[in-house]
């Protein structure tokens, strides 16, 4: 039996009240329900909810599907427009960090308070500030698309103040450490030290070294063309948690040409004589596993008794040597494949300051 607007007397003796929470993506009405033993009890609980959700729809938007449902819809939407590594990164971070916190909240019920709740939860996980900022950038993209499609009226996370990154001084090898590491790398008879020397003299990332093909190297012009990367990405399919992917470089700036020094040219020519397959560093005619490159590097590092050094710091060392040699910032930025010279300036501010101090001393000496 029906009493009043959307209130029904059920067969089990209870009363049921129904209110509109919003709509699905295809426009279908989505209802919420309240139950009570008496008609009066249901009415008292129902009408405040009707007003509340009517306000949500007018102020925040009509769509009331869960954020989790929208997130998966958005991920499917962008899948063809982003690289597999980017898609995998987005999906992993959303699934691992965001959806467990706000996934059940409806789109038109998200508020700035929801964002603060997410921020607090991420901080409690002891994540690095830079990681938290990356996660929020992904969430903002997701919500901005919902706003663009008019599913919500505003991105309620856009004004949340995120923790600023603490600038950490980059640890580059000093000249003595670099010389010792290179000497140890050259002594490796199996050639496992060559990637270390290559990174020290070209600034290549580990994924770029793994993806390097012989066709990317022009020995006559002494140039190395960087246009691919080989790396592991996270998966959620079955029991396989990661997968190796050979892909084009992430950004336009990452596609670059790097001149070879005499040392690198001679080393690679010698390595080519015993190399088999398309890739400079290969395993069964496939690009070498980046983890294996890391393993070989740490074996060398331990021999040199270098503590708290990882492979990426070889790239920092290359950049530092370039700046110490008075390399102009535009050239150094291009060699590193940075998206802007500002990124290079921000990253290597300390090294640049040391170079500037030397310039001042040199100027004063000239004036004497």
Secondary structure, DSSP 8 states (H G I E B T S, - for coil): -B-STTEEE-TTS-EEEEEEEEE-TTS-EEEEEEEESSHHHHHHHHHHHHHHHHHHHHHT-SB-SBHHHHHHHHHHHHTTTS-HHHHHHHHHHIIIIIHHHHTTSBGGG--HHHHHHHHHHHHHTT--HHHHHHHHHHHHHHHHHHHHTTSSSS-TTTT---------------HHHHHHHHHHHHT-TTSTTHHHHHHHHH---HHHHHT-BGGGEETTTTEEEE-EEEEEEE--STT--EEEEEEE-SSTTTSEEEE--HHHHHHHHHHHHH--SSBSSEETTEE--HHHHHHHHHHHHHHTT--S--THHHHHHHHHHHHHTT--HHHHHHHHT-S-HHHHHHHTHHHHHHHHHHHHHHHHHHH-
